[in-house]
Amino acid sequence: MDITPGPLLQTIDSPADLKKLPREKLHQVCDELRQYIIDVVSVHGGHFGASLGVVELTTALHYVYNTPYDQLVWDVGHQAYGHKILTGRRDNFPSNRKYKGISGFPKRSESEYDTFGVGHSSTSISAALGMAMAAKYKGEKDRKVVAVIGDGAMTAGLAFEGMNHAGVADADMLIVLNDNCMGIDPNVGALKEYLTDITTSPTYNKVKDDVWKLLGKLPVGKTFTRAMAHKLNEGLKGMVSSSVNLFEALKLRYFGPIDGHNVAKLVDTLKDLRKIPGPKLLHIITTKGKGYALAEQDQTKWHAPGLFDKVTGEIRKKTFDLPQPPKYQDVFGYTMIELAEKNEKIFGVTPAMPSGCSLKFMMDKMPDRAFDVGIAEQHAVTLSAGMATQGMRVFCNIYSSFMQRAFDQVLHDVALQKLPVVLCLDRAGLVGDDGPTHHGCYDIAYMRSIPNIIISAPMNESELRNLMFTAQLESTKYPFVIRYPRGEGVMPEWRTEMKEIPIGKGRMIREGKDIAILSFGHPGNFAASAIREMKNDGLNPGHYDMRFAKPLDEELLHEICSKYPKLITVEDASVIGGFGSAVAEFMVTHGYKNDIRIMGIPDIIVEHGTPKELQHECGYDAPAIADAVREMMKDQVVIKTVLG
């Protein structure tokens, strides 16, 4: 489908072209930019509401600042679509998040305008401060640095660490706080309440306007007026709103709040702030999904809705004749309720992903036992540890990629103290379109290095339920990791009776001869498909679902290594330090000389694409497994061909 940008947008190939336009034309640029995002995302997919909410801010920033010399850092990157379109990627924007296309996030290797690669939240302030400090050291007095961060990302500890340093660093930088009360789900916590106070305070906003109007009429010199204005404004801030003091106490000059959808006001404000040296913060108020009514009304649903009809708003869904398997995250969400109804000690915790990980089901039904703690992975893990010291069984659900941010807490606060926190790692493996910042490649490797920890992965929905059931039993005394992929499983009839799985015990799926496939987690289904594909090859692979990467089922491994001279391991994680490495270590320890091939995610940065495209690229999908078996058993294949 051919999607044509508006007439003004067609003329903008860089911010230099944008600057040629008169200020009064910026409203039209914003309208066309917003419509182009709607047109492309409705047909090609991607994140939606976040970029619509910052169209005016994006336009104003590139109009006022000298990008890319002036450094513009976007937090997370969900909101950077307009930025990409205005910086030379307009015509290539339909390839966004597609295999071999442009990234859905700012990426340094993609454009000089993408000053810092993002994907995980709350990094912008620290990165921008580093740039500003470097510019000062190099004597680049005219170089400006701007960080754009949402109020959701501001809840993370890293954002506060960055502000704490910025206030005393004597560096020239601007933090733009894009306040829309939304991350993916509605924002939570005390900071949200602070920002709501200053945003909605009729006293503060009315008195502020009245003061400035009065000062404008006073027949006094500019110096006196400015001095009086500063004193009155400071007193007003302290008198009316403690939220402003939060930033000013960190020695960040606070400006705002202002309407983030008034592009003319934004341009004027940014021009003024560009002249003010030192660290400062501009608070703007925006609406996520601005300009598309349905996205404004249901901001969680329209964060990344998939393909949709832009006129009717109907989200296009695949239709099937037969019942389809549920998503793994939904199985988790519903199973949590089942378990919690029977075990009053069960709690759920997630850092700002209640809809994504489906803990929202439990939050709605049991709000006193399931919590969204904001974008704060470290806090989520240690909070869970604290509850565990009091006998609670906490299921802490964090995306695999984001769990990397809480490694120290898992090691120091959970494993060291042998606290039986259940760490559910959603989005394990290759997640698809979100790309390298979101792939869950490394959790097996970094978790496996930690003592006192159990690492498991289900091959299907029934196994996920069984592992969750096992993890909450009083007999389970250690931290318990359960990792599972994004998307659908394989069992339409998934509500099976939950049973205890002996910790560290695998299972035989299929007995074979000469070669065995040892799978860990969902890729066991790829192995099963590969075996069906080889039914006419005269090969008879065995298949074992190992279930646990730590502790390994050593009894079963001794049996396998004694019976099968050739082994293949399959996992949806890094081959370095992962499940296959654990099997190889076992073999070395016990003197086994079997031929072994480790299949999984290679030692590369995997870009974005659909999971199937990326699994094929990484060489561990069903055809790749079948080819590996044929390669390792090529002598038997030749014999069968000769004998006919």
C-alpha positions as CSV (number, residue, x, y, z in Angstrom):
1,M,0.0,0.0,0.0
2,D,1.4,3.4,-1.0
3,I,1.3,5.9,1.8
4,T,2.0,9.5,0.8
5,P,3.2,12.1,3.4
6,G,1.5,15.5,3.4
7,P,2.9,18.3,1.0
8,L,4.9,20.1,3.7
9,L,6.3,16.9,5.2
10,Q,7.4,15.7,1.7
11,T,9.8,18.7,1.6
12,I,11.5,17.9,5.0
13,D,14.4,15.6,4.6
14,S,16.3,17.0,7.6
15,P,15.9,19.4,10.4
16,A,17.6,22.0,8.2
17,D,14.6,21.9,5.9
18,L,12.2,22.2,8.9
19,K,14.1,25.4,10.0
20,K,13.4,27.0,6.6
21,L,9.7,27.1,7.3
22,P,8.1,30.1,9.0
23,R,6.9,29.6,12.6
24,E,3.2,29.8,11.6
25,K,3.6,26.7,9.3
26,L,4.7,24.4,12.2
27,H,1.0,23.6,13.0
28,Q,0.6,22.1,9.5
29,V,3.9,20.2,9.9
30,C,2.6,18.7,13.1
31,D,-0.8,17.8,11.6
32,E,1.0,16.1,8.6
33,L,3.5,14.3,10.8
34,R,0.8,13.0,13.1
35,Q,-1.3,11.7,10.1
36,Y,1.7,10.1,8.5
37,I,2.5,8.1,11.8
38,I,-1.2,7.0,11.9
39,D,-1.1,6.0,8.2
40,V,2.1,4.0,8.5
41,V,1.5,2.3,11.8
42,S,-2.1,1.3,11.0
43,V,-0.8,-0.7,8.0
44,H,2.7,-1.8,9.1
45,G,2.3,-2.0,12.9
46,G,4.5,-0.6,15.7
47,H,4.2,1.5,18.8
48,F,1.5,4.1,18.4
49,G,0.3,6.3,21.2
50,A,3.7,7.5,22.6
51,S,4.9,9.1,19.3
52,L,1.5,10.8,18.7
53,G,1.8,12.5,22.1
54,V,5.1,14.2,21.3
55,V,4.6,15.4,17.8
56,E,4.6,19.1,18.8
57,L,7.6,18.6,21.1
58,T,9.5,16.7,18.4
59,T,8.9,19.4,15.9
60,A,9.8,22.2,18.3
61,L,13.0,20.6,19.4
62,H,14.3,20.1,15.9
63,Y,13.1,23.6,15.0
64,V,14.9,25.3,17.9
65,Y,18.0,23.2,18.4
66,N,20.9,22.6,16.0
67,T,20.6,18.9,15.7
68,P,22.6,16.7,15.3
69,Y,25.4,19.0,16.7
70,D,23.1,19.7,19.6
71,Q,22.5,16.3,21.2
72,L,18.9,15.1,21.6
73,V,18.5,12.0,23.8
74,W,15.1,10.2,23.8
75,D,14.3,7.9,26.7
76,V,13.0,4.4,25.9
77,G,12.4,5.4,22.3
78,H,8.7,4.5,21.9
79,Q,8.1,8.2,21.3
80,A,10.8,8.7,18.7
81,Y,8.9,8.0,15.4
82,G,8.4,11.6,14.6
83,H,12.0,12.2,15.3
84,K,13.0,9.5,12.8
85,I,10.7,10.9,10.1
86,L,12.1,14.4,10.5
87,T,15.7,13.2,10.4
88,G,15.9,11.7,6.9
89,R,14.0,8.4,7.5
90,R,10.6,9.5,6.2
91,D,10.5,7.4,3.1
92,N,12.0,4.3,4.9
93,F,9.7,4.6,7.8
94,P,7.3,1.9,6.6
95,S,10.1,-0.6,7.1
96,N,10.1,0.3,10.8
97,R,10.6,-2.8,13.1
98,K,10.6,-5.1,10.0
99,Y,13.3,-7.6,9.2
100,K,16.3,-5.7,7.8
101,G,14.3,-2.4,8.2
102,I,14.9,0.5,10.4
103,S,14.8,0.0,14.2
104,G,11.8,0.9,16.3
105,F,14.1,2.7,18.7
106,P,16.9,5.3,18.4
107,K,20.0,3.6,17.3
108,R,23.5,5.2,16.9
109,S,24.5,3.0,14.0
110,E,21.3,4.0,12.1
111,S,21.6,7.8,12.2
112,E,23.8,10.6,13.5
113,Y,20.6,12.1,14.9
114,D,20.2,9.1,17.2
115,T,22.7,10.2,19.8
116,F,22.2,7.3,22.2
117,G,20.8,3.8,21.7
118,V,17.8,3.1,24.0
119,G,15.1,0.6,24.6
120,H,15.4,0.1,28.4
121,S,13.9,3.1,30.2
122,S,15.4,5.9,32.4
123,T,18.8,6.2,30.7
124,S,18.4,9.5,29.0
125,I,19.3,11.9,31.9
126,S,22.6,10.1,32.7
127,A,23.6,9.8,29.1
128,A,22.7,13.4,28.3
129,L,24.7,14.6,31.4
130,G,27.7,12.6,30.2
131,M,27.4,14.3,26.8
132,A,27.1,17.7,28.4
133,M,30.1,17.2,30.7
134,A,32.2,16.0,27.7
135,A,31.1,19.1,25.7
136,K,32.2,21.4,28.5
137,Y,35.5,19.6,28.8
138,K,36.1,20.0,25.1
139,G,35.3,23.7,25.2
140,E,32.1,23.3,23.1
141,K,30.3,26.2,24.8
142,D,27.7,26.4,22.0
143,R,26.7,22.7,22.1
144,K,23.4,22.0,23.8
145,V,22.1,18.7,25.2
146,V,18.5,17.8,25.8
147,A,17.0,14.7,27.4
148,V,13.4,13.8,26.8
149,I,12.0,11.5,29.6
150,G,8.4,10.4,30.4
151,D,7.0,10.6,33.9
152,G,6.8,6.8,33.9
153,A,10.6,6.4,33.2
154,M,11.3,9.1,35.8
155,T,10.3,6.5,38.5
156,A,13.4,4.4,38.0
157,G,16.3,4.8,40.3
158,L,18.7,5.6,37.4
159,A,16.7,8.7,36.6
160,F,17.1,10.0,40.1
161,E,20.8,9.1,40.1
162,G,21.2,11.2,37.0
163,M,19.3,14.2,38.4
164,N,21.2,14.0,41.6
165,H,24.5,14.4,39.7
166,A,23.2,16.9,37.1
167,G,22.2,19.4,39.8
168,V,25.8,19.8,40.9
169,A,27.7,19.0,37.7
170,D,27.7,22.5,36.4
171,A,26.8,21.2,32.9
172,D,24.5,22.9,30.4
173,M,21.6,20.5,29.8
174,L,17.8,20.5,29.6
175,I,15.6,17.7,30.8
176,V,12.2,17.7,29.2
177,L,9.7,15.9,31.5
178,N,6.9,14.6,29.2
179,D,4.1,14.2,31.7
180,N,1.1,12.1,30.4
181,C,0.5,9.9,33.4
182,M,1.1,6.8,31.2
183,G,3.8,4.3,30.6
184,I,2.3,1.3,28.8
185,D,-0.1,1.1,31.7
186,P,-1.2,4.0,33.9
187,N,1.7,5.3,36.0
188,V,1.8,4.6,39.7
189,G,3.6,5.9,42.8
190,A,4.3,9.0,44.8
191,L,6.0,10.8,41.9
192,K,2.8,10.6,39.9
193,E,0.9,12.2,42.7
194,Y,3.5,15.0,43.0
195,L,3.3,15.7,39.3
196,T,-0.5,15.6,39.4
197,D,-0.5,18.2,42.2
198,I,1.6,20.7,40.3
199,T,-0.3,20.0,37.1
200,T,-3.8,20.4,38.5
201,S,-3.2,23.0,41.3
202,P,-5.6,25.9,40.4
203,T,-3.9,27.9,43.1
204,Y,-0.4,27.6,41.7
205,N,-1.4,28.1,38.1
206,K,-3.8,31.1,38.7
207,V,-1.5,32.9,41.1
208,K,1.5,32.4,38.7
209,D,-0.5,33.9,35.8
210,D,-1.7,36.8,38.0
211,V,1.8,37.5,39.2
212,W,3.3,37.7,35.7
213,K,0.4,39.9,34.5
214,L,0.9,42.3,37.4
215,L,4.6,42.5,36.8
216,G,4.1,43.3,33.2
217,K,2.2,46.4,34.3
218,L,4.6,47.7,36.9
219,P,6.5,50.9,35.9
220,V,9.9,49.6,37.1
221,G,13.2,48.7,35.5
222,K,13.7,45.3,34.0
223,T,16.3,44.3,36.6
224,F,14.0,45.0,39.5
225,T,11.1,43.3,37.8
226,R,13.1,40.2,37.1
227,A,14.5,40.0,40.6
228,M,11.0,40.5,42.0
229,A,9.6,37.9,39.6
230,H,12.2,35.3,40.6
231,K,11.6,35.8,44.4
232,L,7.8,35.7,43.9
233,N,8.0,32.6,41.7
234,E,10.3,30.8,44.2
235,G,8.1,31.7,47.1
236,L,5.0,30.6,45.1
237,K,6.6,27.3,44.3
238,G,7.4,26.5,47.9
239,M,4.1,27.7,49.2
240,V,1.8,25.9,46.8
241,S,3.5,22.7,45.6
242,S,6.0,20.4,47.2
243,S,6.4,18.7,43.8
244,V,8.4,21.6,42.4
245,N,10.7,21.4,45.4
246,L,11.6,17.8,44.4
247,F,13.5,19.1,41.4
248,E,14.6,22.4,42.8
249,A,16.0,20.7,45.8
250,L,18.2,18.7,43.4
251,K,19.4,22.1,42.1
252,L,17.5,21.8,38.8
253,R,15.8,25.0,37.7
254,Y,12.2,24.1,37.1
255,F,10.0,25.6,34.4
256,G,6.4,24.8,33.7
257,P,4.1,23.1,33.5
258,I,3.2,24.1,29.9
259,D,0.9,22.7,27.2
260,G,3.0,20.2,25.3
261,H,0.6,20.4,22.3
262,N,1.0,24.1,21.7
263,V,3.9,24.1,19.2
264,A,4.2,27.9,19.2
265,K,4.5,28.0,22.9
266,L,7.0,25.2,22.9
267,V,9.2,26.9,20.4
268,D,9.1,30.2,22.3
269,T,9.9,28.4,25.6
270,L,12.7,26.3,24.2
271,K,14.3,29.4,22.6
272,D,14.3,31.0,26.0
273,L,15.7,28.0,27.8
274,R,18.4,27.5,25.2
275,K,19.9,30.8,26.4
276,I,19.8,29.8,30.1
277,P,23.0,28.0,31.2
278,G,23.2,25.1,33.7
279,P,20.9,22.2,34.5
280,K,17.2,22.8,34.1
281,L,13.9,20.9,33.7
282,L,10.9,21.8,31.5
283,H,7.7,20.1,32.6
284,I,5.2,19.7,29.7
285,I,1.8,18.2,29.8
286,T,0.8,15.9,26.9
287,T,-1.8,13.3,26.0
288,K,-0.6,9.9,24.9
289,G,-2.3,9.1,21.6
290,K,-3.0,12.8,20.9
291,G,-4.9,13.2,17.6
292,Y,-6.4,9.8,17.4
293,A,-9.5,9.7,19.6
294,L,-9.5,5.9,20.3
295,A,-5.8,6.0,21.4
296,E,-6.6,8.9,23.7
297,Q,-9.5,7.0,25.3
298,D,-7.7,3.7,25.8
299,Q,-4.0,4.5,26.0
300,T,-2.9,1.0,27.2
301,K,-4.6,-0.8,24.4
302,W,-3.2,1.6,21.8
303,H,0.4,1.6,23.0
304,A,1.2,-0.9,20.3
305,P,-2.2,-2.2,18.9
306,G,-0.9,-4.0,15.8
307,L,-2.5,-3.4,12.5
308,F,-5.8,-1.6,12.4
309,D,-8.3,0.3,10.2
310,K,-7.5,3.9,10.8
311,V,-11.0,5.0,9.9
312,T,-13.0,2.6,12.1
313,G,-10.3,1.8,14.6
314,E,-11.0,-1.9,14.2
315,I,-7.8,-3.8,15.2
316,R,-7.1,-6.5,12.7
317,K,-6.9,-10.0,14.3
318,K,-6.2,-13.3,12.7
319,T,-9.2,-15.6,12.4
320,F,-8.9,-19.4,12.9
321,D,-11.2,-22.3,12.3
322,L,-9.9,-24.2,15.3
323,P,-9.2,-23.1,18.9
324,Q,-5.8,-21.5,19.3
325,P,-3.3,-21.8,22.1
326,P,-3.2,-18.9,24.6
327,K,-0.2,-16.6,25.1
328,Y,2.2,-17.9,27.7
329,Q,1.8,-14.6,29.7
330,D,-2.0,-15.2,29.9
331,V,-1.5,-18.7,31.2
332,F,0.7,-17.2,33.8
333,G,-1.9,-14.5,34.7
334,Y,-4.8,-16.9,35.1
335,T,-2.7,-19.6,36.9
336,M,-1.6,-16.9,39.4
337,I,-5.3,-16.4,40.4
338,E,-5.9,-20.2,40.7
339,L,-2.8,-20.6,42.9
340,A,-3.5,-17.5,45.0
341,E,-7.1,-18.6,45.7
342,K,-5.7,-21.8,47.3
343,N,-2.6,-20.3,48.9
344,E,-3.0,-17.1,50.9
345,K,0.7,-16.5,51.0
346,I,1.0,-15.9,47.3
347,F,1.7,-12.3,46.0
348,G,2.4,-10.9,42.6
349,V,4.9,-8.1,41.8
350,T,5.8,-6.5,38.4
351,P,7.7,-3.4,37.5
352,A,5.3,-1.5,35.2
353,M,4.2,-4.4,33.1
354,P,0.9,-5.6,34.5
355,S,-0.8,-5.8,31.1
356,G,2.2,-7.2,29.3
357,C,2.8,-10.0,31.7
358,S,-0.9,-10.4,32.5
359,L,-0.5,-9.8,36.3
360,K,-3.3,-7.3,35.6
361,F,-5.8,-10.2,36.0
362,M,-4.7,-10.8,39.6
363,M,-4.5,-7.0,40.3
364,D,-8.1,-6.6,39.3
365,K,-9.3,-9.6,41.3
366,M,-7.0,-9.4,44.3
367,P,-5.7,-5.8,44.4
368,D,-4.3,-6.3,47.9
369,R,-2.0,-9.1,46.7
370,A,-0.7,-8.0,43.3
371,F,1.3,-4.8,42.8
372,D,2.7,-2.7,40.0
373,V,5.7,-0.9,41.5
374,G,6.6,1.3,38.5
375,I,9.6,1.1,36.3
376,A,11.8,-0.1,39.1
377,E,13.2,-3.6,38.5
378,Q,15.7,-3.5,41.3
379,H,13.1,-2.4,43.8
380,A,10.7,-5.1,42.5
381,V,13.2,-7.9,43.3
382,T,14.3,-6.6,46.7
383,L,10.6,-5.8,47.6
384,S,9.9,-9.5,46.8
385,A,12.8,-10.6,48.9
386,G,11.6,-8.5,51.9
387,M,8.1,-10.1,51.6
388,A,9.7,-13.6,51.4
389,T,11.5,-13.1,54.7
390,Q,8.0,-12.9,56.2
391,G,6.9,-16.2,54.7
392,M,5.2,-14.9,51.6
393,R,5.5,-16.7,48.2
394,V,6.1,-13.9,45.8
395,F,6.0,-14.3,42.0
396,C,8.1,-11.4,40.7
397,N,7.4,-11.1,37.0
398,I,10.0,-9.2,34.9
399,Y,10.8,-9.4,31.2
400,S,14.0,-11.4,30.7
401,S,15.8,-8.4,29.1
402,F,14.7,-6.1,32.0
403,M,15.8,-8.6,34.6
404,Q,19.4,-7.8,33.6
405,R,18.9,-4.5,35.5
406,A,18.3,-6.3,38.7
407,F,21.1,-8.9,38.6
408,D,22.7,-7.6,41.8
409,Q,19.4,-7.8,43.7
410,V,18.9,-11.4,42.6
411,L,22.4,-12.4,43.7
412,H,22.7,-10.3,46.8
413,D,19.2,-9.9,48.2
414,V,17.6,-13.2,47.1
415,A,20.1,-16.0,46.4
416,L,22.6,-15.1,49.0
417,Q,19.9,-15.4,51.6
418,K,18.2,-18.4,50.0
419,L,14.9,-16.7,49.8
420,P,12.3,-18.6,47.8
421,V,11.2,-15.8,45.5
422,V,9.8,-17.0,42.2
423,L,11.3,-15.0,39.3
424,C,9.1,-15.3,36.3
425,L,11.0,-14.2,33.2
426,D,8.5,-13.3,30.5
427,R,9.7,-12.6,26.9
428,A,12.6,-15.0,27.2
429,G,14.3,-15.8,23.9
430,L,14.0,-13.7,20.7
431,V,11.1,-11.3,21.1
432,G,10.8,-10.2,17.5
433,D,10.2,-6.6,16.4
434,D,11.5,-4.8,19.5
435,G,14.9,-6.0,18.6
436,P,18.2,-6.3,20.5
437,T,17.3,-4.1,23.5
438,H,14.4,-6.5,24.3
439,H,15.6,-9.9,23.3
440,G,15.9,-12.2,26.4
441,C,19.1,-13.9,25.4
442,Y,21.3,-13.9,28.5
443,D,19.2,-14.9,31.5
444,I,20.3,-18.5,31.6
445,A,23.9,-17.6,31.4
446,Y,23.8,-14.9,34.1
447,M,21.4,-16.8,36.4
448,R,23.3,-20.0,36.1
449,S,26.4,-18.4,37.6
450,I,24.4,-17.7,40.9
451,P,24.5,-20.3,43.7
452,N,21.3,-21.3,45.5
453,I,19.1,-20.9,42.5
454,I,16.8,-23.1,40.4
455,I,16.4,-22.4,36.6
456,S,13.6,-23.9,34.7
457,A,11.7,-23.5,31.4
458,P,8.4,-25.0,30.3
459,M,8.0,-26.7,26.9
460,N,4.3,-25.9,26.9
461,E,1.4,-24.4,28.9
462,S,0.8,-27.4,31.1
463,E,4.5,-27.5,32.1
464,L,4.3,-23.8,32.9
465,R,1.4,-24.4,35.3
466,N,3.3,-27.3,36.8
467,L,6.4,-25.3,37.4
468,M,4.4,-22.5,39.0
469,F,2.7,-25.0,41.2
470,T,6.0,-26.5,42.2
471,A,7.6,-23.1,42.9
472,Q,5.0,-22.1,45.5
473,L,5.2,-25.3,47.5
474,E,6.6,-25.0,51.1
475,S,9.1,-27.7,50.2
476,T,10.7,-25.4,47.6
477,K,13.4,-23.6,49.6
478,Y,15.4,-21.7,47.0
479,P,14.8,-18.9,44.5
480,F,13.0,-20.4,41.5
481,V,13.4,-19.0,37.9
482,I,10.8,-19.8,35.3
483,R,11.5,-18.5,31.9
484,Y,9.1,-18.6,29.0
485,P,8.8,-16.8,25.6
486,R,6.6,-14.1,24.2
487,G,3.5,-15.2,22.4
488,E,1.4,-18.3,21.9
489,G,2.1,-21.8,23.3
490,V,1.0,-25.0,21.7
491,M,-2.0,-26.2,23.8
492,P,-5.5,-24.9,23.0
493,E,-6.7,-27.0,25.9
494,W,-4.3,-25.7,28.5
495,R,-6.2,-25.7,31.8
496,T,-4.6,-29.0,32.9
497,E,-4.5,-30.2,36.5
498,M,-1.4,-28.8,38.2
499,K,1.2,-31.4,39.4
500,E,4.5,-31.1,41.3
501,I,7.6,-31.5,39.1
502,P,10.6,-33.0,41.0
503,I,13.2,-30.2,41.0
504,G,16.0,-31.0,38.6
505,K,14.2,-33.8,36.8
506,G,13.8,-33.9,33.0
507,R,11.6,-36.2,31.0
508,M,11.9,-38.4,27.9
509,I,9.6,-37.3,25.1
510,R,10.8,-39.9,22.6
511,E,13.3,-42.8,22.8
512,G,15.6,-43.1,19.9
513,K,18.9,-44.5,18.6
514,D,22.4,-43.1,17.9
515,I,21.5,-39.4,18.4
516,A,19.5,-37.5,21.1
517,I,18.1,-34.0,21.1
518,L,18.1,-32.3,24.5
519,S,15.8,-29.3,24.5
520,F,15.2,-26.7,27.2
521,G,11.9,-24.8,27.2
522,H,9.7,-23.9,24.3
523,P,12.2,-24.9,21.5
524,G,11.4,-28.5,22.5
525,N,8.5,-28.0,20.1
526,F,10.9,-27.1,17.3
527,A,12.7,-30.4,18.0
528,A,9.5,-32.4,17.9
529,S,8.6,-30.8,14.6
530,A,12.1,-31.6,13.3
531,I,11.8,-35.2,14.2
532,R,8.5,-35.4,12.4
533,E,10.1,-33.8,9.4
534,M,12.8,-36.6,9.4
535,K,10.4,-39.5,9.5
536,N,11.4,-40.6,5.9
537,D,15.1,-40.2,6.4
538,G,15.7,-43.4,8.2
539,L,16.9,-41.5,11.3
540,N,15.6,-42.2,14.8
541,P,16.6,-39.3,17.2
542,G,15.7,-39.5,20.8
543,H,14.2,-36.4,22.4
544,Y,14.4,-35.3,26.0
545,D,12.8,-32.2,27.6
546,M,15.3,-31.4,30.3
547,R,13.1,-28.8,32.1
548,F,15.9,-27.5,34.3
549,A,19.2,-25.8,33.4
550,K,20.1,-25.8,37.1
551,P,20.2,-28.2,38.7
552,L,20.7,-30.5,35.8
553,D,19.1,-34.0,35.8
554,E,22.4,-35.8,36.1
555,E,20.9,-39.2,36.4
556,L,19.1,-38.7,33.1
557,L,22.2,-37.2,31.5
558,H,24.3,-40.2,32.5
559,E,21.7,-42.4,30.8
560,I,21.7,-40.3,27.7
561,C,25.4,-40.0,27.4
562,S,25.8,-43.8,27.8
563,K,23.2,-44.6,25.2
564,Y,23.7,-42.0,22.4
565,P,27.1,-41.2,20.9
566,K,25.8,-38.0,19.4
567,L,24.0,-35.1,21.2
568,I,22.3,-31.9,20.1
569,T,21.2,-29.3,22.7
570,V,18.6,-26.7,21.8
571,E,17.6,-23.5,23.7
572,D,16.3,-20.0,22.9
573,A,19.2,-18.3,24.7
574,S,22.8,-17.5,24.3
575,V,24.9,-20.6,23.5
576,I,27.7,-19.0,25.6
577,G,27.1,-20.0,29.2
578,G,23.6,-21.4,28.6
579,F,21.9,-24.7,28.9
580,G,24.1,-26.4,26.2
581,S,27.2,-25.1,28.0
582,A,25.9,-26.7,31.2
583,V,25.5,-30.1,29.4
584,A,29.0,-29.8,27.9
585,E,30.4,-29.0,31.4
586,F,28.7,-32.1,32.8
587,M,30.3,-34.2,30.0
588,V,33.8,-32.8,30.7
589,T,33.4,-33.4,34.4
590,H,32.4,-37.0,34.0
591,G,34.7,-37.8,31.1
592,Y,32.2,-38.3,28.3
593,K,33.5,-38.0,24.8
594,N,30.2,-37.8,22.9
595,D,29.9,-35.6,19.8
596,I,27.8,-32.5,20.8
597,R,26.4,-29.6,19.0
598,I,25.0,-26.6,20.9
599,M,22.2,-24.8,19.1
600,G,20.7,-21.5,20.2
601,I,21.4,-17.8,19.9
602,P,25.0,-17.3,18.7
603,D,27.5,-14.7,20.0
604,I,26.1,-11.8,18.0
605,I,23.7,-8.9,18.5
606,V,20.5,-10.1,16.9
607,E,18.5,-7.4,15.2
608,H,14.8,-7.1,14.9
609,G,12.3,-9.1,12.8
610,T,9.6,-11.7,13.5
611,P,10.5,-14.4,16.0
612,K,10.4,-17.0,13.1
613,E,12.7,-14.9,10.9
614,L,15.2,-14.5,13.8
615,Q,15.0,-18.1,14.9
616,H,15.8,-19.2,11.4
617,E,18.6,-16.7,11.1
618,C,20.1,-17.9,14.4
619,G,19.8,-21.5,13.2
620,Y,17.7,-23.2,15.9
621,D,14.2,-23.5,14.3
622,A,12.8,-26.9,13.2
623,P,14.5,-27.1,9.8
624,A,17.8,-26.1,11.3
625,I,17.5,-28.8,13.9
626,A,16.6,-31.4,11.2
627,D,19.6,-30.3,9.1
628,A,21.9,-30.6,12.2
629,V,20.7,-34.2,12.8
630,R,21.2,-35.1,9.2
631,E,24.7,-33.5,9.2
632,M,25.8,-35.4,12.4
633,M,24.2,-38.6,11.1
634,K,25.2,-38.3,7.4
635,D,26.8,-41.7,7.3
636,Q,23.5,-43.3,8.2
637,V,21.7,-41.2,5.6
638,V,24.1,-42.3,2.9
639,I,23.7,-45.9,3.9
640,K,19.9,-45.7,3.6
641,T,20.2,-44.0,0.3
642,V,22.5,-46.7,-1.1
643,L,20.5,-49.6,0.2
644,G,17.3,-47.9,-1.0
